[in-house]
Amino acid sequence: MLVDTDVLIWHLRGYPRATQRLDELGALTLSAVSYLELLQGMRNKTELVAVKKMLERRSATLLPVTQSITQQAIELMEALTLSHGLQMGDALIAATALDHGLPVLTANVKHFAAVPGLAIAAFEP
């Protein structure tokens, strides 16, 4: 299961349902894009340390953006940005999930619903 950024944010903000859902998964798998999105939202070094410790404690695996993932994200954006508003980060996360044959765990089902062949595990905070 590929964990979307929003679920990680819910967990970091202390929402018990997010923590419980992540606990059910065991080790985390996320796109490098999700990690970058977390970094982008950092307000200080304390938050950065907390994110890094959380990922380490949960034995997180960061899946890199490869040439294949980039090409797939381009194709998704060309097909879905105008019609469904697909954004770059979500396209790269969806392409990562597709490339690795993983469902995406997300509370933003709407962001991913139009992606053909993508399995989505809905998270409700």
N, C-alpha and C positions, 0 to 999 in steps of 0.2 A: 504494500500500500504506500502510495506517495502522499505525504502530508503537505497540504497547501499552507501557505503562509498564514492565512487567517486563523487556522486552528492553533498554530503555534502562538500567535498573538493572544488568543483567548487564554491559552494556558499560562503564558507569561504574565497576564493581567490577573491571574489567580482564580479563574473560573473553574470550579470543581468538575463540571461535566467535561471540559476540555482535558483536564488532567486525567480524569478517569478513562476517557477514550484513548489517550496516548498510552496510559498504563496497559490497556488491553492489547495494544500493538506490540509491546516489548520494544525492540530496537526500532529507531526511527529511520525512515528513508525520505529524503527530500531533495528537491532540485537545488543546485547551486543558486538558482535564481531566487528561491525562497530565502536562502541565507542572505543574499544581497539585499532583498527587500527588508529583512529584519535589520540589517546594518543601516540601511537608509533611514529607518525610523528611530534609530538610537538618539537619545537626548544627551547622554553622558557616558563616561567610561564605566560607571557602575552597572548600567544596563547592558553594556557590551560584555562585561565579565559575567553577568547573570545568564545571558544568552549562550555564551561559550560553555559555561559550566553545565547548563541544562542539556545542551547537545552532547557534551562529553558523558554526562551521567546516563543519558539515554542511548548511548552507543550509536549516535546518528551517523548515517552514511550520506554524504553529499554526492549526488550524481552530477557530473559536469555537463556543460553544454558542448555537445560534439557537432561535427559537421552535419551529421545525419539529423540531429535534433534541430539545428539551425534551419536546415532546408525544409524540414517538416513544419516548423513554426512559420516560416515564410509562406508556405502553401496555405496553412490555416488562416493566416492574416489576410492573404489575398482573397481567400474565399469567404471569410467571415467578418472582417473588420467593418466593412460598409453595411452589411446586412444585420449584424448582430452586435457590433461594437466590441469585438474581441480586441483586447489590449495586448501589448507586447509581452509583459510578464506572464499573463495567463496563457498566451500562445506557447511560450517556451516551456512552461510547466506542463501544459497538456501534451506537447510534443515529447517531453521527457517521459511522461507516463506511457504514452503510446509506444515509444521506442523501447521501453523496458517491459512492456506488457503488464503495467501496474494500474490499478484503479486509483483515482484521486479522492482523498478524504478532504472534503471542503464544506464550509457553510455557504459558500458562494456558488451554489449549484447553477444559478442563472448564468454565471460567467463561462461555464464549461458545457452547458447543456447542448449547444449547437455543434459541438465537435464530434464528427462522425467516428464511431468505433471506440470512443472513450468511455470507460466504465467509471461511474461516479458513486462514491459512498457519501451520502449526505450526513453532515454533522449539524446538530441543532444545539446552539449554545444555551 
